[in-house]
Amino acid sequence: MEIPMELSIEQKFNLKLYEEQIKALSPEESQKFLLEVLRQLMVKDNMLKHLLKQS
């Protein structure tokens, strides 16, 4: 199974929107945002591992 490594056009667009929003954040807000994103990625990893075990 081939895993796509490129972002879709929609994802690239969303990334650009996030970039603009992040520029307006203070350093403290940026750190909180980064930690939340990392937490969500870890949750996503856990969900994927769980789903793979179930299949």
Residue, then its C-alpha position, 0 to 999 in steps of 0.5 A: m500500500e502506497i502512503p501519500m506523502e504530499l498534502s492535498i490542495e485543500q490541506k495546503f490551503n488550510l495550512k496557509l490559513y493556519e500560518e496567517q493565524i499563528k503569526a498573530l499569536s504571542p509566544e506564550e499562545s504559540q507554545k500552548f497551541l503547539l502543545e495542543v497540536l502535539r497532544q492531538l497528534m498523540v491521540k490520533d496515533n493511539m486511535l490508529k494503533h487501536l484501529l490497526k489492532q482491531s483489524 
